[in-house]
């Protein structure tokens, strides 16, 4: 079984999910290159508030790019084209939020998302995305809470990061 792709889920529901963050899911024809894709190929692209994807775009890629958009400071979000940038702490928060968002895709569950992330090549020091999430992601969860993106129960608050810089303890 390959990774779950956009053509295998309800595209309207996926569009509605990312729209909760002000993103527009833009469909790209099967034979066209995906604009603003960092990795190229079938990977999602992000430019401003537009999330580009084809039917063969992996759902984990859509969730990851959506999470980047959410975790960006307002200044970086305003200038966004292809590369979200950020430091390791923010990247970990992006991956964590991506896992939480999987609960909102009817055709996806965390187990499938973890398998898809591992198959794609996400790299975590404990060897798998599941082990990272369960055993080593406290910093990512804390980052999301500090920036007002999840609450203390890991419930998504459906807000965008609004602070201009990292909030210290």
trRosetta pair geometry for C-beta under 8 A, 3 or more apart (Angstrom, degrees):
i j d omega theta_ij theta_ji phi_ij phi_ji
2 5 7.5 6 112 -27 114 108
2 119 7.8 169 -156 146 50 156
3 58 4.5 -8 125 -124 135 116
3 59 7.5 -158 157 29 95 78
3 60 6.5 -77 -167 10 127 115
3 116 4.2 95 -132 -138 96 101
3 119 5.8 -166 -65 81 99 134
3 120 6.5 44 -76 -58 150 97
4 8 5.6 -121 -160 75 74 134
4 9 6.9 60 166 -42 111 109
4 58 6.8 90 75 -154 53 71
4 59 4.7 -20 102 13 102 124
4 60 7.5 108 57 -23 90 83
4 107 6.6 164 -158 121 138 110
4 108 5.9 -172 78 -91 168 100
4 112 6.2 50 -25 156 130 124
4 116 6.0 -66 19 -81 84 146
5 8 5.2 91 61 5 69 105
5 9 7.9 -161 97 0 37 90
5 42 7.6 -38 -130 161 117 141
5 55 6.7 57 142 150 116 56
5 56 5.3 -35 -160 -149 144 36
5 57 6.3 129 -156 68 84 35
5 58 5.7 -61 -99 -96 67 42
5 59 6.7 -161 -115 -27 14 78
6 9 6.3 -73 -151 41 36 97
6 11 6.4 56 173 -100 94 91
6 14 6.5 -123 -138 62 87 175
6 53 5.3 130 -58 148 159 129
6 54 7.0 160 48 99 136 36
6 55 5.5 -135 84 -143 100 32
6 56 7.3 -25 37 24 95 10
6 57 4.7 31 -13 60 122 89
6 58 7.9 -40 -25 -4 76 1
6 59 6.5 148 -69 -75 56 71
6 62 6.6 106 -79 -41 104 142
7 11 7.9 1 -103 -61 36 109
7 55 3.5 49 -63 -176 113 95
7 56 6.6 0 -4 -66 122 44
8 59 7.9 -85 63 -38 100 118
8 107 6.4 -176 128 149 88 158
9 13 6.9 -103 154 67 99 112
9 14 5.7 92 107 -50 123 120
9 59 6.2 77 -12 -87 143 129
9 105 6.2 -32 -142 -172 150 107
9 106 7.2 144 -151 56 98 84
9 107 4.5 -146 -107 32 90 137
9 108 7.2 -21 -93 -28 134 100
10 13 4.0 57 93 12 113 113
10 14 6.7 168 90 -14 59 83
10 106 6.8 28 16 39 117 126
10 107 7.5 154 0 -20 78 117
11 14 5.5 -53 -145 37 35 113
11 15 6.2 39 154 -21 67 104
11 25 7.6 -169 -176 122 83 143
11 27 7.5 29 -169 -85 140 118
12 15 5.6 -51 -148 36 32 114
12 16 6.4 33 152 -19 64 105
13 16 5.6 -53 -146 37 33 112
13 17 6.4 40 151 -26 64 102
13 105 7.5 127 122 -132 116 60
13 106 6.5 -11 140 2 165 113
14 17 5.6 -48 -150 29 33 116
14 18 6.8 20 158 -7 64 103
14 25 6.3 106 118 -104 91 170
14 59 7.6 -118 -116 -125 130 95
14 62 6.7 -3 -171 149 122 159
14 105 6.9 30 -96 -119 83 102
15 18 6.4 -61 -149 42 29 99
15 19 6.0 35 152 -27 65 112
15 24 7.9 5 -154 -161 94 47
15 25 4.2 -124 -109 39 77 130
16 19 5.4 -54 -142 35 31 119
16 20 7.2 50 154 -36 59 89
17 20 6.2 -43 -172 6 33 112
17 66 7.8 -15 123 -133 98 165
17 101 7.3 105 172 -169 125 103
17 104 5.5 139 -128 126 121 119
17 105 6.8 -18 -68 -78 167 77
18 21 6.1 -60 -172 40 51 103
18 23 4.1 -65 157 77 102 121
18 24 7.8 -143 111 -36 115 2
18 25 5.3 111 54 -54 138 102
18 51 5.6 -83 178 29 157 152
18 62 7.2 -93 -64 173 132 103
18 66 5.1 -119 -117 -109 98 125
19 22 7.1 54 -165 -81 45 12
19 23 6.3 -112 -83 65 35 63
19 24 7.1 48 -97 -94 84 44
19 25 7.4 -77 -48 -5 85 94
20 158 5.2 -73 159 -146 116 114
21 66 6.4 130 38 -169 151 95
21 69 6.2 112 136 106 137 120
21 70 5.6 -76 -137 -82 143 94
21 158 7.0 -134 -74 -160 71 67
21 160 6.2 111 -158 -71 89 95
22 49 5.5 -68 132 -145 90 133
22 160 7.1 -32 23 -47 125 134
23 49 5.4 -150 -112 -176 50 76
23 50 7.3 138 -163 -109 76 14
23 51 4.8 34 174 -14 125 117
23 66 6.2 -113 5 -121 165 86
23 69 5.9 76 -75 113 123 170
24 49 6.0 74 7 124 86 89
24 50 5.2 -28 67 -110 99 65
24 51 6.8 175 81 25 43 75
25 51 5.2 -32 -104 75 59 104
25 53 6.5 -28 -164 26 93 116
25 62 7.7 21 -121 -148 115 122
26 50 5.2 11 -13 -169 130 103
26 51 6.7 161 16 75 78 45
26 52 4.9 -31 71 -101 105 66
26 53 7.4 135 72 23 56 65
27 53 6.9 -40 -111 76 45 72
27 54 7.4 85 -165 -112 63 41
28 32 5.1 -125 173 81 96 116
28 33 7.8 -76 176 99 141 28
28 34 5.2 176 38 -107 170 69
28 35 7.1 -177 -96 6 133 81
28 45 8.0 64 -39 25 147 119
28 52 5.4 53 -41 -177 123 98
28 53 6.4 -174 15 89 100 20
28 54 4.7 -66 74 -71 96 81
29 32 4.5 83 62 -1 89 112
29 54 7.2 -15 100 -119 18 104
30 54 5.8 117 -105 -167 46 124
30 55 6.1 -22 -89 29 95 111
30 56 7.1 83 -134 -6 84 109
32 54 7.4 174 63 -85 81 122
33 37 7.4 -131 169 21 83 125
33 40 7.6 -39 -153 -146 103 78
34 37 4.2 69 92 -42 108 129
34 40 7.7 157 50 -147 98 34
34 41 7.9 -8 19 90 118 31
34 42 7.1 94 -20 -150 137 26
34 43 6.8 -158 65 77 149 51
34 44 6.8 -124 169 -140 149 22
34 45 4.5 175 144 -18 97 117
34 52 5.0 152 -170 122 88 116
34 53 6.7 17 -130 -107 129 27
34 54 6.1 -112 -76 -19 107 99
34 57 7.0 99 -92 -85 151 119
35 45 4.9 175 91 113 50 160
35 47 6.3 -46 131 -8 109 137
35 50 8.0 1 89 114 123 126
35 52 5.0 148 55 -51 83 171
36 45 3.6 119 77 175 73 108
36 46 5.5 -126 132 58 124 31
36 47 3.9 -149 -66 -45 161 102
36 50 7.6 111 34 89 149 100
36 52 6.1 124 50 18 98 129
36 81 5.8 -113 -123 -166 114 64
36 82 4.5 -137 -158 -74 71 72
37 40 5.4 130 106 -84 118 26
37 41 7.3 -143 144 49 149 50
37 43 4.9 127 -165 86 115 88
37 44 6.5 166 -113 106 90 22
37 45 3.8 -74 -58 -75 62 93
37 52 7.0 -98 -57 82 86 116
37 82 7.1 -9 59 -129 14 88
38 43 6.8 -75 56 120 71 137
38 45 7.5 157 -13 -117 59 63
38 46 7.7 -6 -27 28 100 96
38 82 5.4 135 -80 178 71 78
38 83 5.8 111 -110 -88 111 64
38 84 7.9 -60 -63 1 143 81
39 43 4.0 51 63 23 110 165
39 61 7.8 -108 39 -129 132 124
40 43 6.5 52 61 35 25 110
42 54 6.1 -97 -142 55 80 114
42 56 4.4 -86 -132 112 136 98
42 57 5.1 -166 164 -92 86 49
42 58 6.7 96 113 -14 113 77
42 61 7.6 159 116 22 78 164
43 57 6.8 93 -141 -138 14 88
43 58 7.2 -17 -106 30 60 99
43 61 4.8 -150 -144 -145 69 145
44 51 6.0 -8 -176 -175 121 89
44 52 6.4 150 -165 76 64 58
44 53 4.9 -23 -109 -83 87 94
44 57 5.3 84 -67 -167 75 133
44 58 7.9 -101 -23 59 93 67
44 61 4.4 161 1 136 98 102
44 62 4.9 135 -64 -85 149 54
44 64 7.5 160 45 62 126 89
44 65 4.4 -124 101 3 128 148
45 51 7.4 154 80 -161 51 42
45 52 3.8 -9 59 55 101 116
45 53 7.6 -170 25 -61 71 51
45 65 7.5 82 107 -132 5 159
45 82 6.8 -32 -154 -104 88 68
46 50 7.3 159 -150 85 43 57
46 51 5.8 -7 -102 -108 76 66
46 52 7.4 -146 -63 19 32 82
46 65 4.6 -172 -52 -170 124 116
46 68 6.5 -173 29 79 176 127
46 69 6.3 -148 -153 -63 135 103
46 80 6.2 -55 136 158 100 121
46 81 7.9 -176 105 -140 66 23
46 82 6.8 149 64 -96 72 20
46 84 6.8 9 84 -59 144 100
47 50 5.2 -13 68 61 81 104
47 52 7.2 28 13 -16 99 114
47 80 6.5 172 -147 116 30 84
47 81 4.9 28 -125 -121 85 69
47 82 6.8 14 -79 -40 84 60
48 78 7.9 8 -124 -156 76 31
48 80 5.7 160 -75 70 26 96
48 81 7.3 14 -31 -76 66 72
49 69 7.3 97 -121 -153 58 135
51 62 6.7 83 164 -145 131 80
51 65 5.8 140 -134 111 105 125
51 66 6.4 4 -101 -76 153 78
51 69 7.4 -78 -72 -34 109 147
53 57 3.8 -100 -157 29 96 163
53 61 7.7 146 -112 99 109 111
53 62 5.8 3 -83 -88 148 108
54 57 5.2 130 50 -30 61 95
57 61 5.7 -113 178 73 88 129
57 62 6.1 91 131 -51 119 99
58 61 4.4 96 69 -1 90 104
58 62 7.3 -157 99 -4 52 82
58 116 6.4 162 -170 -180 122 124
58 120 6.8 169 107 -82 176 131
59 62 5.5 -51 -151 36 41 113
59 63 6.2 37 153 -16 70 105
59 105 6.2 114 -173 -170 138 168
59 107 7.9 -163 -70 83 163 106
59 108 5.9 -149 121 -70 156 144
59 113 7.7 -90 100 -105 110 86
59 116 7.2 6 60 149 90 171
60 63 5.8 -55 -146 41 33 110
60 64 6.1 37 154 -24 66 108
60 98 6.8 58 -159 174 71 127
60 113 6.0 138 -93 -150 100 78
60 116 4.6 -179 -32 119 135 123
60 117 5.5 -176 -150 -73 150 72
60 120 6.4 -144 84 -15 143 149
61 64 5.6 -52 -142 35 29 113
61 65 6.4 23 160 -12 64 106
61 120 7.9 167 -60 -122 90 157
62 65 6.2 -58 -145 40 27 104
62 66 6.2 30 154 -20 63 109
63 66 5.6 -53 -145 37 31 115
63 67 6.2 33 154 -21 64 106
63 98 4.4 108 130 -148 106 83
63 101 4.8 172 -147 89 110 132
63 102 6.4 12 -121 -67 166 71
63 105 7.5 -86 -71 -29 123 137
63 113 7.6 -28 49 -135 161 124
64 67 5.7 -56 -151 35 29 112
64 68 6.7 35 149 -22 63 99
64 94 6.4 59 -159 154 70 107
64 95 7.3 3 -120 -97 94 57
64 98 5.0 9 -85 -101 58 141
65 68 5.4 -43 -150 28 38 115
65 69 6.7 43 151 -21 63 100
65 84 7.8 177 -140 -39 64 131
66 69 5.7 -54 -157 32 34 114
66 70 6.5 33 148 -19 66 106
66 98 7.7 129 63 -103 91 75
66 101 6.6 137 89 -139 132 170
67 70 5.5 -51 -147 36 36 114
67 71 6.1 23 159 -12 68 113
67 93 7.8 -174 169 122 111 69
67 94 4.3 126 122 -158 115 69
67 95 7.4 151 114 -49 159 18
67 97 4.1 152 -133 87 115 116
67 98 4.7 -80 -24 -59 151 78
67 101 6.6 -134 -66 -10 102 140
68 71 6.0 -69 -143 44 27 102
68 72 6.4 42 158 -41 65 101
68 84 3.8 -110 -178 -75 126 168
68 86 7.5 -148 -142 -4 89 143
68 94 5.3 24 -75 -129 62 133
69 72 6.2 -46 -153 10 27 116
69 77 6.6 81 -159 -127 64 103
69 80 7.1 47 -111 -138 77 172
69 84 7.5 -108 -62 -108 45 128
69 160 7.6 -63 138 -123 77 108
70 97 6.2 -145 75 158 141 162
70 149 6.2 99 154 -135 115 130
70 159 8.0 100 -157 96 98 44
70 160 5.7 -132 -142 -119 56 64
70 161 6.6 102 153 -12 55 87
71 84 7.8 65 73 169 98 137
71 86 7.0 35 117 -108 116 155
71 90 5.5 143 150 -165 129 94
71 93 5.4 140 -122 104 141 117
71 94 5.3 -104 13 -77 153 82
71 97 6.8 -169 -52 8 113 151
71 144 7.8 -68 -102 -101 103 77
71 147 7.1 75 -137 101 68 164
71 149 7.0 -18 -91 -71 71 163
71 161 5.6 57 -153 -23 29 135
72 76 4.4 -129 -170 91 106 109
72 77 4.2 140 102 -64 127 83
72 80 6.5 -27 -133 -75 175 123
72 84 6.0 -118 -76 -159 115 101
72 86 7.3 -110 -99 -65 69 117
72 160 7.9 -25 61 -171 76 102
72 161 6.3 -180 73 52 33 124
73 76 4.9 83 54 14 82 102
73 77 6.8 -147 89 -9 37 90
73 161 6.0 -75 -94 116 39 121
73 163 6.7 -70 -124 95 92 54
73 164 5.4 74 -168 -147 127 35
73 165 6.8 22 -105 -67 146 32
74 77 5.5 -56 -142 37 30 114
74 78 6.3 34 158 -25 65 104
74 160 7.7 94 -84 129 77 120
74 161 7.4 -142 -41 102 65 77
74 162 6.2 30 -45 -143 114 47
74 164 6.6 -51 38 -93 98 70
75 78 5.9 -53 -152 30 28 112
75 79 6.9 3 157 3 62 109
75 164 6.2 55 -10 -140 115 88
76 79 6.1 -70 -148 49 33 96
76 80 6.5 67 149 -69 65 84
76 84 7.2 75 152 -166 122 64
76 85 6.5 -119 -150 56 134 120
76 86 7.7 106 163 -63 168 84
77 80 5.5 -19 -153 -28 35 122
77 160 7.2 37 -86 -179 167 133
77 161 7.9 166 -39 63 129 94
80 84 6.5 4 -133 -104 106 67
84 94 7.8 118 101 -96 154 151
86 90 3.6 -104 -179 86 124 141
86 91 5.9 153 105 -50 117 74
86 94 7.5 117 88 -31 162 129
87 90 5.3 98 52 12 64 100
87 91 7.1 -120 106 -5 34 93
88 91 5.5 -55 -145 37 34 113
88 92 6.4 36 156 -20 66 103
89 92 5.9 -53 -152 34 30 111
89 93 6.6 31 150 -18 63 105
89 139 6.4 -99 -132 153 88 115
89 140 7.6 -176 -166 -93 59 58
89 143 5.5 164 165 -93 98 144
89 166 7.7 58 84 -121 142 134
90 93 5.4 -53 -150 36 36 114
90 94 6.4 44 149 -25 66 101
90 143 7.0 -163 -94 174 43 147
91 94 5.4 -46 -150 30 34 117
91 95 6.7 34 152 -16 64 102
92 95 5.7 -53 -151 36 34 111
92 96 6.4 35 150 -20 66 106
92 137 6.8 -177 176 -138 108 81
92 139 6.2 26 108 96 152 102
92 140 4.0 -123 138 -84 97 107
92 143 7.0 112 84 18 98 148
93 96 5.5 -53 -146 36 34 113
93 97 6.2 32 156 -17 67 105
93 140 4.8 179 -83 -154 48 76
93 143 4.1 -100 -77 96 126 130
93 144 5.1 161 -152 -57 105 83
93 147 7.6 59 -170 23 157 136
93 149 7.7 94 175 55 119 149
94 97 6.0 -56 -147 38 27 107
94 98 6.3 36 151 -27 62 106
95 98 5.4 -50 -150 29 31 120
95 99 6.9 34 152 -20 62 100
95 117 7.8 92 -151 -143 103 144
95 122 6.9 125 -127 -155 128 138
95 129 7.4 -135 180 -141 120 105
95 132 7.7 -17 129 117 139 137
95 137 7.9 -122 96 -125 106 124
95 140 6.7 -65 66 -137 89 153
96 99 5.8 -54 -160 30 34 111
96 100 6.8 30 147 -14 65 104
96 133 7.0 146 -116 -121 73 85
96 137 5.4 146 -95 -179 115 129
96 140 3.8 152 -31 141 140 128
96 141 6.0 -148 -172 -66 154 60
96 143 7.9 133 37 56 142 107
96 144 6.2 -123 95 -30 128 135
97 100 5.4 -53 -150 38 40 112
97 101 6.2 42 152 -23 69 104
97 144 6.1 156 -67 -105 99 134
97 149 6.6 -42 -98 142 129 136
97 150 7.4 -158 -102 -41 87 120
97 156 7.5 96 -148 -108 87 105
98 101 5.7 -54 -147 35 29 113
98 102 7.0 46 149 -36 59 94
98 113 7.5 174 138 -178 90 132
98 117 7.9 117 117 -87 134 129
99 102 5.7 -38 -161 8 36 119
99 110 6.2 46 -167 -129 92 97
99 113 6.2 152 -122 116 64 144
99 114 7.6 38 -118 -68 108 81
99 129 7.6 177 -82 162 120 113
99 133 5.6 136 -109 -116 172 139
100 103 6.3 -42 -177 14 45 112
100 150 6.8 -123 -109 -95 174 135
100 154 6.3 -150 -104 169 125 96
100 156 5.5 149 141 -59 128 106
101 104 5.6 -61 -168 35 54 111
101 105 7.3 48 141 -20 76 101
101 156 7.1 85 -80 -81 65 152
102 105 5.9 -57 -155 30 45 108
102 108 5.0 -106 -164 126 86 120
102 109 6.8 79 146 -177 111 15
102 110 5.6 124 95 -87 139 56
102 112 7.8 178 -170 71 130 88
102 113 4.1 -60 -112 -51 154 153
103 109 7.7 40 -102 -134 55 54
103 110 7.1 1 -66 -52 80 92
104 156 7.7 -50 -35 29 135 153
105 108 4.0 23 91 31 116 116
108 112 5.4 -134 -150 79 68 127
108 113 5.8 68 176 -57 114 96
109 112 5.3 93 53 13 69 101
109 113 7.1 -132 100 -5 34 92
110 113 5.4 -57 -145 39 34 113
110 114 6.1 36 158 -21 69 103
110 130 7.8 105 149 -109 101 91
110 133 7.9 -153 -169 113 121 165
111 114 5.9 -53 -148 34 28 109
111 115 6.5 27 153 -16 62 106
111 130 7.8 22 -118 -92 55 128
112 115 5.6 -55 -149 38 33 112
112 116 6.2 32 153 -19 67 107
113 116 5.6 -56 -146 38 31 111
113 117 6.2 32 155 -20 66 105
113 129 7.8 -108 124 115 79 145
114 117 5.7 -53 -145 36 30 111
114 118 6.3 28 157 -16 64 107
114 128 6.9 47 177 163 110 101
114 129 4.6 -167 -142 83 77 110
114 130 4.3 44 -155 -58 152 91
114 133 7.2 -103 -97 9 114 138
115 118 5.9 -57 -147 40 29 109
115 119 6.2 29 154 -21 65 109
116 119 5.6 -53 -142 37 30 112
116 120 6.3 30 157 -20 64 106
117 120 5.9 -57 -150 34 29 109
117 122 4.3 -20 172 13 93 137
117 129 4.2 46 94 -43 135 162
118 121 7.8 61 179 -65 29 18
118 122 6.5 -67 -81 48 36 92
118 128 5.6 -12 -94 -141 129 81
118 129 5.5 -130 -55 3 84 103
118 130 7.9 -30 -45 -6 126 88
122 129 5.4 47 86 -75 135 114
124 127 6.8 -53 83 31 84 17
124 128 6.6 -40 58 78 120 17
124 129 5.9 137 -6 -91 138 45
124 131 7.0 170 105 75 133 90
124 132 3.6 -80 -168 -62 155 137
124 136 7.1 146 177 73 115 135
125 132 7.4 109 41 -98 65 102
125 136 6.9 -136 61 166 100 167
126 131 3.9 -135 123 118 129 122
126 132 5.3 176 39 -69 115 64
126 135 6.0 120 -105 73 167 123
126 136 5.4 178 -26 -5 130 143
127 131 6.1 28 60 43 80 146
128 131 4.6 90 60 10 91 101
128 132 6.8 -152 93 -6 47 86
129 132 5.5 -54 -148 37 33 115
129 133 6.2 33 155 -20 67 107
130 133 5.8 -57 -147 37 29 110
130 134 6.1 12 161 -5 66 114
131 134 6.1 -65 -139 48 28 102
131 135 5.3 -25 179 26 68 122
131 136 7.0 33 135 7 74 110
132 135 7.0 -79 -121 55 13 79
132 136 5.0 -64 -144 61 54 109
132 137 5.7 80 149 -55 73 102
133 136 8.0 5 -7 51 13 70
133 137 5.2 -4 -130 -9 35 148
134 137 7.6 66 13 15 17 110
137 140 4.4 -42 -172 37 87 119
137 141 5.9 89 128 -22 88 94
138 141 5.8 -57 -148 39 33 110
138 142 6.1 33 155 -19 68 109
139 142 5.7 -55 -145 39 29 112
139 143 6.3 37 153 -26 64 104
140 143 5.6 -49 -148 30 31 115
140 144 6.7 29 154 -16 63 103
141 144 5.9 -56 -153 36 32 110
141 145 6.5 30 151 -17 65 107
141 150 7.2 -74 -155 76 70 140
141 154 6.4 -51 -138 -95 114 99
142 145 5.6 -56 -148 38 34 111
142 146 6.2 37 155 -23 68 105
143 146 5.8 -53 -147 34 29 112
143 147 6.5 9 159 -2 63 112
144 147 6.2 -68 -147 47 27 100
144 149 4.5 -89 -165 70 81 111
144 150 4.4 28 135 19 120 108
145 148 7.7 41 -179 -70 32 25
145 149 7.5 -93 -67 49 22 71
145 150 5.8 -60 -75 75 64 82
145 151 7.0 62 -120 -158 91 17
145 152 6.4 60 -124 -83 135 58
146 167 4.9 -172 164 73 109 118
146 169 7.9 -77 -108 -89 133 59
147 161 4.7 -25 176 -117 126 99
147 163 6.4 -123 -131 26 80 114
147 167 6.6 170 -80 14 63 121
148 157 6.5 -82 162 69 67 157
148 159 5.8 -45 128 87 99 143
148 161 7.3 137 56 -115 89 53
148 162 7.1 -20 58 23 136 100
149 156 7.3 -33 158 -144 72 66
149 157 6.0 -168 -176 39 24 106
149 159 6.2 -136 -110 69 52 87
149 160 8.0 10 -102 -142 96 15
149 161 6.4 -29 -61 -68 114 77
150 154 5.4 -3 172 -144 136 38
150 155 6.2 149 -160 68 80 37
150 156 5.7 -44 -101 -97 84 40
150 157 6.0 -168 -99 -10 25 92
151 154 7.4 -74 69 -4 62 13
151 155 4.9 -3 37 51 106 95
151 157 6.2 113 -37 -63 83 106
159 162 7.4 -51 161 -25 111 106
163 166 7.8 101 112 -109 126 9
163 167 5.6 23 118 -52 174 105
